[in-house]
Amino acid sequence: SDHTAGLDGFIRAVGRTSLPVMIHPEFWSRRRLVIPGHDPVELPTTSRSALEGAGFTIIEDRQPSFLFGGSVLITGEVDRTSGFEPGFPPQQALRDGRWEPDPLVLDDQALIVHVRGKGLVVLTGCGHAGVVNITRYARRLTGVSQVHAVVGGFHLGGPLFEPLIPQVCAELERLSPAVLVPAHCTGWAAQRALAERFPAAYIPNAVGTRLEL
């Protein structure tokens, strides 16, 4: 609900048809959260027919791809190289009629733009792939080592992910972005830690925030 529910309003606001949507094939999976001591909670799934009926042209791909004449790179499936970012352990997916563990959230993707003279701008969604994994992968895909900005969800909220905050901060320090704009599911504890660790780079985000990079 916090990932894709805005698409319907988006297409009404844009008022165009045949807009391409780049989607990882596992995006359509039925999923649920299984938290010890609680009943499983099934997550909303997006209907292909509803998206197509709203005017989107669906393009499925696991590989990196481009939008806007090659000016925006979509990561596709992100390599998991950090060794400490767990994805989303409580998640399961329904496959062949059985619920199975699905912690990696392989359909989590990000956008990359290369700003001339500054470096890469990495825009994450919910960041289930791990913000360190995503940023490393952006460098690998592009061959550009300088990271100018990392913007979006870092998925570090709650007791399962807050222990990762010190290591994420340490790895981000090695990546040395000039701008950090954690949003969405980053969590307050991570926001505070990032603001303290990167006082010159950290920018608080809110609805209506405009970034000029």
C-alpha positions, 0 to 999 in steps of 0.5 A: 500500500505504501509502494504502489497505491499512488499509481492510480492517482498519478495516471489521472494527474498526468492524463496520458496513456501508454506510459511505460512502467519498468517492472521486475517479474516478481513484482506480481507475487502474492506476499505476506508478513509473518511476525512471531506472535502475530497472525500472518498479514497478506500484503496488497498486490497490484493488478496487471489488468488494472495497471493496463486499464489505467493506461500503463504499458508494462515492460518486465525485465530483471536487467538494468534498463533506461528511460528518457532517452538513456538519461535515467538508468533503472538498476533492475535486480540489485546485487547483494554484496554488503553481507549485512543488509538482510532484505525483509526477513518477515516476508513470504511469497506464495509459489506453486500454492505454498508460502515460502520465505521471500526475504530478498525482495528481488523486485526492489529497484532504484533509479540512477542519474549521472550529473556531469561534474558531480557524480551519481544521484541514486534514488531508492524506493523502499530500499529493501535491497539495502542502501549500501547494496544499491549504491555500490551497484550503481557505481558498478553499473555505471563505472562512475565512482563518485556518488553525489547524492543518495535520496529515498527510503533506506529501510532502517526503521524498527527493531529488526533494522535499527541495529544495522544503522552504525554499519550503514553509516560506516559504509556510506562514509566510505562511499562519501556522498555529498548529499544524503536525503533519507526518506520514507521508511528510513526511521527516526533513529537512522535519520538522527544518526545520519544527521549526526554523522553527515552534518554537511550532507544530510538534508531532512525530507518532507512532502513538498521538498524540492532538491536541486542537484 
